[in-house]
Amino acid sequence: MNKEFVRRLLDMRPKFCIARNNSTKTPDEFLKFYSEENSVNIKYRPLTEQDYMRFISKRSSLREPALTRVITSLAYKMGKQMISLAEGMPNEDVFPYTRLQLDTRDGKGLVIEGQEMATALQYVPSQGLPALLTELRKFQHDLHRPPSISRDVLVTNGSQQGIYQCVELLVEPGDPVMMSEYCYTGIHIALKPYKPEIVSIPEDHDGLIPETLESMLEDRLSRGLKMPKLLYLIPTGSNPTGTVIPEERRNKIYELACRFDFLILEDDPYMFLNYDEVHVPSFLSLDSCGRVIRLDSFSKVISAGLRAAWVTAPTALLQRLEFHMQAQMLHSCSLSQTILARLLSDRGSLASHLRSARALYRRRRDAMLSGLHTHLPPVAAWHTPRAGLFVWLRPYGLDDVYNMVFQTAFDRGLMLVPGQAFQYDTSAPCQFIRLTFGKIPLEDIDTASRHLADIIRIEQQKMLLKEPQRLATER
């Protein structure tokens, strides 16, 4: 394949490279995830395309662009300027659907028809539907105001696909990978086949502790150990702990990334569910050196089934991620992308909906906390989640909650998730359980809290009677 020709085609794509604070429009504070006071960090130089090669895995470096997919992207750019005998696309006249109407909670509704409907049912470029990419670039600029380096967006089939692709892009077998001590299980299952060295960083009520991260990195460096090149974190509403990393800590963590030469995978699905109403600047907004790959998702606030998500990354890395998309699934669902583009185009309605979603979840969180405060103070400890959908709870006097979850609670009709689900080593003991308040009916929360208190008491009594054997989960 003529790589220079392909490179020229790829270079025709617009780059998301916008200087900080170049907009005169007053931002909606709800949609603001940057600090006016943050200045671009000039202590460290931005990474170059050549620099990124040291982060890319050997497998990923062997991937090449699919020429037919490049031509598809080119066809969308050229439109009717050229007669095409190139794309292997179906004729739109064979599509049985001509119009889609969706009723919305605000009464505005959404209708897709004509050429827009035909495009929504057709192949689109692997990077994403062009109309959606335009909206996403504006959205990321307006929300984060990232420093001016070359970066772009790629539409994914949910953030989990973004995680999977980033692991494939960056991780070699046996690599050290940094993450919180208790972490979203989706990163664990993506990493398992690579048998990485998991470097767990403890959290407190403000999330990942940068001083501990720094000490660990300095220790590895002094001992000549292989240095990690990736930190994964959920900075707002961490799953499972519900913590929010404050701005000061984010600045320290970002500087450590520059100093110790690693990338930050910022997975932020709960960004709009910050109940403190303090919108902390994102890591993307700090990224003056091109060290942040950001994953965004509307699964928790718009629709889980639409799989509406996207990656924002330095262009050199994003082009590699596009090669992965070409090989894995060509592109994400065109119809979902069309709906997402419409949602983003009406920023006022979107902000109104997101505020309503946050208010709904806050009521549920508060109902859960009320139930816990009524029934559990004698038997368990927890802290108030500042964002997200979860309460991280530790029953008193239990070395391991596994049997309590899968026998005692299950037999009494209460489903829980043991802390083991959020440890890389799921066989290790854990003292925590994760409670989810997102979907449970409000009227059931107090009853569930009362049952949970009874179940913990039963399990505490069993501990006194010395019943240490772990029971099988299979039934």
C-alpha distance (Angstrom), angle and dihedral (degrees) to the residues before:
residue distance angle dihedral
M1 . . .
N2 3.80 . .
K3 3.80 98.2 .
E4 3.79 94.0 -173.3
F5 3.81 90.5 56.9
V6 3.79 91.0 49.5
R7 3.79 90.5 48.1
R8 3.80 90.0 53.6
L9 3.80 90.4 52.1
L10 3.79 91.8 49.0
D11 3.80 90.9 48.4
M12 3.80 89.1 59.7
R13 3.79 88.9 72.0
P14 3.81 117.8 101.0
K15 3.78 114.5 -106.7
F16 3.81 123.1 -138.2
C17 3.81 96.0 -129.8
I18 3.80 111.9 142.1
A19 3.77 128.8 158.2
R20 3.79 118.1 -120.4
N21 3.79 118.5 -91.8
N22 3.80 97.0 0.4
S23 3.81 92.8 137.0
T24 3.77 121.9 95.9
K25 3.79 92.4 -163.5
T26 3.80 114.8 106.8
P27 3.82 105.9 -118.7
D28 3.77 124.4 -129.2
E29 3.81 101.2 -108.9
F30 3.80 89.6 -139.1
L31 3.80 88.5 61.2
K32 3.79 96.7 45.6
F33 3.79 120.5 107.7
Y34 3.78 102.4 161.5
S35 3.79 136.0 76.2
E36 3.78 123.3 -118.2
E37 3.81 87.8 -149.5
N38 3.78 97.8 53.8
S39 3.77 112.0 104.5
V40 3.78 123.6 -159.5
N41 3.81 109.3 -90.8
I42 3.80 105.8 -117.4
K43 3.79 94.8 174.0
Y44 3.80 90.8 88.4
R45 3.79 126.5 42.8
P46 3.81 122.0 -122.1
L47 3.78 115.9 -101.1
T48 3.79 117.5 -104.1
E49 3.79 128.4 -141.2
Q50 3.80 88.5 -100.1
D51 3.82 91.2 51.6
Y52 3.79 91.3 58.5
M53 3.80 91.5 60.2
R54 3.81 89.8 77.4
F55 3.81 89.9 60.1
I56 3.81 97.9 46.4
S57 3.80 116.8 95.2
K58 3.80 121.0 -120.5
R59 3.82 90.3 -114.8
S60 3.77 92.5 53.2
S61 3.80 93.2 45.7
L62 3.82 88.4 60.6
R63 3.81 93.5 58.4
E64 3.78 118.0 104.5
P65 3.79 129.1 -167.1
A66 3.79 117.3 -94.8
L67 3.79 105.2 -117.2
T68 3.81 93.1 -147.3
R69 3.82 89.7 54.8
V70 3.80 90.6 49.7
I71 3.81 88.7 52.2
T72 3.81 90.1 50.6
S73 3.80 89.3 55.5
L74 3.78 89.9 47.4
A75 3.82 91.3 50.0
Y76 3.82 90.9 56.5
K77 3.80 90.3 50.3
M78 3.79 95.3 48.0
G79 3.82 95.8 43.6
K80 3.82 111.9 173.5
Q81 3.80 94.1 -13.5
M82 3.79 90.8 98.0
I83 3.81 138.2 36.1
S84 3.78 107.5 -120.7
L85 3.79 131.9 -148.8
A86 3.78 89.4 159.3
E87 3.81 116.7 82.4
G88 3.79 119.8 79.0
M89 3.79 92.0 -144.4
P90 3.81 127.2 142.8
N91 3.78 118.3 -111.4
E92 3.81 111.1 -99.6
D93 3.82 89.9 -133.5
V94 3.81 89.4 74.5
F95 3.82 92.5 59.3
P96 3.83 108.3 103.7
Y97 3.81 95.4 -152.8
T98 3.80 123.0 76.9
R99 3.79 104.1 164.3
L100 3.79 137.7 29.1
Q101 3.79 124.3 -168.2
L102 3.78 122.7 -171.4
D103 3.79 121.4 -174.2
T104 3.79 114.3 -143.0
R105 3.80 132.6 -153.4
D106 3.81 91.8 -116.2
G107 3.82 91.2 55.6
K108 3.80 95.7 -118.4
G109 3.78 96.0 107.8
L110 3.76 128.7 -167.1
V111 3.80 128.6 -111.6
I112 3.80 123.9 -170.9
E113 3.80 117.0 -172.2
G114 3.80 144.7 132.9
Q115 3.80 117.1 26.3
E116 3.80 91.5 -11.8
M117 3.81 89.2 59.0
A118 3.79 91.8 46.6
T119 3.81 90.4 52.4
A120 3.81 90.7 46.7
L121 3.82 88.8 59.8
Q122 3.80 96.1 42.3
Y123 3.79 136.7 82.7
V124 3.81 112.3 -85.4
P125 3.83 132.2 -171.4
S126 3.79 115.7 -69.9
Q127 3.79 91.7 -116.4
G128 3.79 90.5 59.0
L129 3.80 146.1 -87.2
P130 3.84 104.8 -42.1
A131 3.82 93.4 -131.8
L132 3.81 90.1 52.2
L133 3.80 93.6 46.7
T134 3.81 88.8 55.0
E135 3.82 90.9 52.0
L136 3.80 93.0 45.3
R137 3.78 93.1 51.4
K138 3.80 90.0 52.7
F139 3.80 91.1 44.3
Q140 3.80 94.2 52.0
H141 3.78 91.7 45.7
D142 3.79 94.2 49.7
L143 3.82 95.2 44.4
H144 3.81 100.6 40.5
R145 3.82 109.1 17.2
P146 3.82 90.9 -152.4
P147 3.79 118.7 -160.1
S148 3.78 116.8 -91.5
I149 3.78 108.2 -84.2
S150 3.80 128.4 122.5
R151 3.82 109.4 -85.1
D152 3.77 137.5 141.8
V153 3.81 144.2 -176.6
L154 3.81 134.4 -105.7
V155 3.81 124.0 -165.6
T156 3.82 113.0 -128.3
N157 3.78 135.3 -170.1
G158 3.80 93.3 -108.3
S159 3.79 125.8 -39.7
Q160 3.80 90.7 -82.0
Q161 3.78 89.0 69.5
G162 3.79 88.3 50.1
I163 3.81 89.8 53.4
Y164 3.80 91.4 48.2
Q165 3.79 92.9 49.2
C166 3.81 93.2 47.3
V167 3.80 91.2 51.0
E168 3.80 89.5 49.9
L169 3.80 89.6 47.9
L170 3.80 99.5 47.5
V171 3.81 113.3 20.3
E172 3.80 127.5 85.5
P173 3.82 120.8 -167.9
G174 3.80 109.4 -80.3
D175 3.81 95.1 14.7
P176 3.81 118.1 149.0
V177 3.82 110.2 -114.1
M178 3.80 122.6 -171.3
M179 3.79 124.9 -141.1
S180 3.80 142.0 139.9
E181 3.79 118.1 -68.0
Y182 3.81 89.2 -110.8
C183 3.76 110.9 34.1
Y184 3.81 144.3 168.8
T185 3.78 107.7 -74.3
G186 3.81 92.2 -134.7
I187 3.80 91.7 74.7
H188 3.79 90.2 49.1
I189 3.80 95.3 53.6
A190 3.80 91.1 46.6
L191 3.81 90.9 52.1
K192 3.83 100.3 42.9
P193 3.84 97.8 89.3
Y194 3.81 89.9 54.6
K195 3.82 93.1 55.7
P196 3.80 91.8 -141.2
E197 3.76 127.9 -173.6
I198 3.80 102.0 -108.3
V199 3.79 111.3 -144.5
S200 3.82 104.7 -161.3
I201 3.79 118.4 -156.7
P202 3.84 116.6 -159.6
E203 3.81 120.7 -122.5
D204 3.77 132.9 -149.6
H205 3.82 128.1 -169.7
D206 3.82 88.6 -65.9
G207 3.79 94.5 52.2
L208 3.78 128.5 -119.2
I209 3.82 112.8 19.8
P210 3.83 111.2 -130.6
E211 3.82 94.2 -161.8
T212 3.80 89.9 57.8
L213 3.79 90.2 46.7
E214 3.80 90.2 51.3
S215 3.81 93.1 48.5
M216 3.78 91.5 50.9
L217 3.81 92.7 49.4
E218 3.81 92.6 47.6
D219 3.81 90.5 49.1
R220 3.81 93.0 50.9
L221 3.78 91.0 47.4
S222 3.81 92.7 49.9
R223 3.81 91.4 49.8
G224 3.79 94.1 47.9
L225 3.80 93.7 -117.3
K226 3.77 122.4 155.4
M227 3.79 107.8 -84.4
P228 3.82 120.1 -127.7
K229 3.78 116.1 -113.6
L230 3.82 97.5 -169.0
L231 3.81 136.4 55.0
Y232 3.82 116.9 -172.7
L233 3.79 119.2 -162.4
I234 3.80 144.3 155.1
P235 3.81 99.5 -142.2
T236 3.83 99.0 -173.4
G237 3.80 120.4 47.5
S238 3.78 94.2 -6.4
N239 3.79 113.8 -144.7
P240 3.04 111.6 -99.3
T241 3.82 104.6 6.1
G242 3.83 102.6 46.7
T243 3.81 92.9 -136.2
V244 3.82 126.7 149.2
I245 3.80 117.6 -148.7
P246 3.84 107.5 -132.4
E247 3.80 122.2 -126.4
E248 3.80 94.6 -106.2
R249 3.80 91.7 54.5
R250 3.81 91.7 46.8
N251 3.79 90.1 54.5
K252 3.82 90.6 50.3
I253 3.81 93.1 47.3
Y254 3.79 91.4 49.2
E255 3.80 91.9 50.7
L256 3.81 89.2 50.5
A257 3.82 88.3 54.2
C258 3.80 89.4 56.0
R259 3.79 94.3 42.6
F260 3.81 96.7 46.5
D261 3.81 96.4 32.9
F262 3.80 104.7 -119.4
L263 3.81 135.5 133.4
I264 3.81 125.9 -120.8
L265 3.79 119.4 -135.0
E266 3.82 101.3 -157.1
D267 3.82 109.2 -163.2
D268 3.82 106.5 -174.2
P269 3.85 112.6 170.0
Y270 3.84 93.1 142.2
M271 3.81 96.1 50.3
F272 3.83 92.8 120.1
L273 3.82 93.5 44.9
N274 3.81 98.7 73.4
Y275 3.81 104.2 136.1
D276 3.81 93.8 -168.4
E277 3.82 86.6 65.2
V278 3.79 88.5 -135.6
H279 3.77 106.2 129.3
V280 3.77 103.3 -151.9
P281 3.82 116.0 -153.6
S282 3.78 111.6 -96.9
F283 3.78 123.3 -120.9
L284 3.81 86.3 -115.1
S285 3.80 89.0 60.8
L286 3.83 88.8 56.4
D287 3.78 96.0 45.9
S288 3.79 104.2 116.2
C289 3.82 93.2 144.6
G290 3.82 102.4 45.4
R291 3.80 97.6 -108.3
V292 3.82 100.5 127.5
I293 3.78 127.8 89.1
R294 3.79 106.9 -173.3
L295 3.81 126.7 -157.4
D296 3.82 118.1 -160.2
S297 3.79 128.0 -175.6
F298 3.80 138.4 178.5
S299 3.81 92.4 -162.7
K300 3.82 95.1 110.1
V301 3.82 97.7 41.1
I302 3.84 107.6 29.0
S303 3.80 111.3 17.8
A304 3.78 135.8 -32.4
G305 3.81 92.7 -157.8
L306 3.81 96.1 54.8
R307 3.83 87.8 63.3
A308 3.80 87.8 -144.5
A309 3.80 106.1 179.4
W310 3.78 141.9 126.0
V311 3.79 143.8 -169.3
T312 3.80 124.0 -130.6
A313 3.80 113.1 -162.4
P314 3.79 144.3 146.1
T315 3.80 107.9 -72.3
A316 3.80 94.9 -114.2
L317 3.81 90.6 57.9
L318 3.78 95.7 38.2
Q319 3.79 92.4 56.9
R320 3.80 88.1 55.3
L321 3.80 90.5 49.8
E322 3.80 88.5 52.8
F323 3.81 89.5 57.2
H324 3.80 87.8 55.4
M325 3.81 90.2 50.6
Q326 3.79 90.8 51.2
A327 3.79 91.4 53.3
Q328 3.79 97.2 41.4
M329 3.81 107.1 42.3
L330 3.85 110.2 -20.5
H331 3.82 91.0 -123.4
S332 3.80 142.8 -19.7
C333 3.81 120.1 -87.1
S334 3.83 109.2 -60.3
L335 3.81 93.7 -152.0
S336 3.81 92.4 53.7
Q337 3.78 89.6 47.7
T338 3.81 91.0 52.4
I339 3.80 91.2 52.2
L340 3.82 91.1 47.1
A341 3.82 91.3 50.3
R342 3.80 89.7 54.8
L343 3.81 91.5 48.8
L344 3.79 92.3 52.1
S345 3.79 93.5 45.9
D346 3.83 91.1 65.0
R347 3.80 98.8 56.0
G348 3.81 94.6 171.5
S349 3.81 94.1 55.4
L350 3.79 90.6 43.8
A351 3.81 92.6 52.5
S352 3.80 90.5 47.9
H353 3.80 91.4 51.7
L354 3.80 92.4 46.9
R355 3.81 90.8 51.6
S356 3.80 89.2 51.8
A357 3.79 90.9 49.3
R358 3.80 91.3 51.7
A359 3.81 91.3 48.4
L360 3.82 91.2 50.2
Y361 3.78 93.1 50.7
R362 3.80 92.4 43.6
R363 3.82 90.2 56.5
R364 3.78 89.0 51.5
R365 3.77 92.8 47.3
D366 3.79 90.9 50.4
A367 3.82 91.2 47.9
M368 3.80 89.4 51.7
L369 3.79 92.1 48.9
S370 3.81 90.2 48.5
G371 3.80 91.0 52.8
L372 3.79 92.1 47.6
H373 3.80 93.1 47.8
T374 3.81 89.6 50.4
H375 3.80 98.1 49.5
L376 3.82 113.1 15.6
P377 3.83 113.5 48.2
P378 3.82 92.8 100.1
V379 3.81 94.3 50.5
A380 3.83 110.6 31.1
A381 3.80 147.2 22.7
W382 3.80 130.3 -138.1
H383 3.78 140.8 151.9
T384 3.79 130.0 -128.8
P385 3.81 110.8 -92.4
R386 3.78 109.1 -126.1
A387 3.79 93.6 -158.4
G388 3.78 142.6 -1.2
L389 3.79 130.9 37.7
F390 3.79 106.6 -67.1
V391 3.79 145.2 85.1
W392 3.82 115.2 -155.0
L393 3.80 106.6 -148.5
R394 3.82 132.8 -175.2
P395 3.81 117.9 -159.9
Y396 3.78 113.4 -144.7
G397 3.77 120.1 -110.0
L398 3.82 98.9 12.5
D399 3.78 120.1 118.6
D400 3.80 91.5 -170.5
V401 3.83 129.8 17.1
Y402 3.81 95.7 -164.1
N403 3.79 98.0 101.0
M404 3.79 91.9 40.9
V405 3.81 91.3 56.5
F406 3.78 99.4 42.5
Q407 3.80 100.6 37.6
T408 3.80 116.2 13.4
A409 3.81 97.2 38.5
F410 3.81 95.8 34.6
D411 3.81 92.5 51.3
R412 3.81 88.9 53.7
G413 3.78 94.9 50.0
L414 3.80 100.3 -102.5
M415 3.79 121.1 122.9
L416 3.79 118.0 -153.7
V417 3.79 137.2 166.6
P418 3.81 116.5 -124.3
G419 3.78 119.4 -136.8
Q420 3.80 88.5 -114.7
A421 3.81 87.8 79.8
F422 3.82 88.5 68.8
Q423 3.80 97.6 45.9
Y424 3.77 119.4 87.2
D425 3.82 87.7 -135.5
T426 3.80 100.2 54.6
S427 3.81 91.4 -177.0
A428 3.81 93.1 64.9
P429 3.82 119.1 98.3
C430 3.79 117.6 -98.7
Q431 3.80 132.5 -169.4
F432 3.83 97.4 -159.6
I433 3.80 137.8 83.5
R434 3.78 128.0 -166.4
L435 3.81 119.0 -132.2
T436 3.81 119.2 -161.5
F437 3.79 120.1 -153.3
G438 3.80 98.5 175.2
K439 3.82 102.3 96.3
I440 3.81 108.6 12.3
P441 3.85 112.0 112.3
L442 3.79 110.3 -101.2
E443 3.78 92.0 -125.3
D444 3.83 90.4 58.3
I445 3.80 97.6 52.7
D446 3.80 97.4 83.2
T447 3.81 91.6 45.6
A448 3.80 91.0 49.3
S449 3.81 90.6 50.0
R450 3.81 91.3 51.2
H451 3.81 91.5 48.7
L452 3.79 90.4 48.3
A453 3.81 91.2 53.4
D454 3.83 90.4 51.1
I455 3.81 91.5 47.7
I456 3.80 92.5 51.0
R457 3.80 90.4 50.4
I458 3.81 90.5 51.3
E459 3.79 90.7 50.3
Q460 3.79 92.4 46.8
Q461 3.79 88.9 53.6
K462 3.81 89.7 51.0
M463 3.79 89.4 53.3
L464 3.78 89.4 55.0
L465 3.79 88.2 53.1
K466 3.82 90.8 51.5
E467 3.79 105.0 -117.0
P468 3.81 101.4 157.0
Q469 3.81 100.7 155.7
R470 3.81 115.4 118.0
L471 3.77 112.4 -130.1
A472 3.81 125.4 -140.0
T473 3.79 117.8 -99.6
E474 3.79 94.1 -147.6
R475 3.78 115.3 95.3
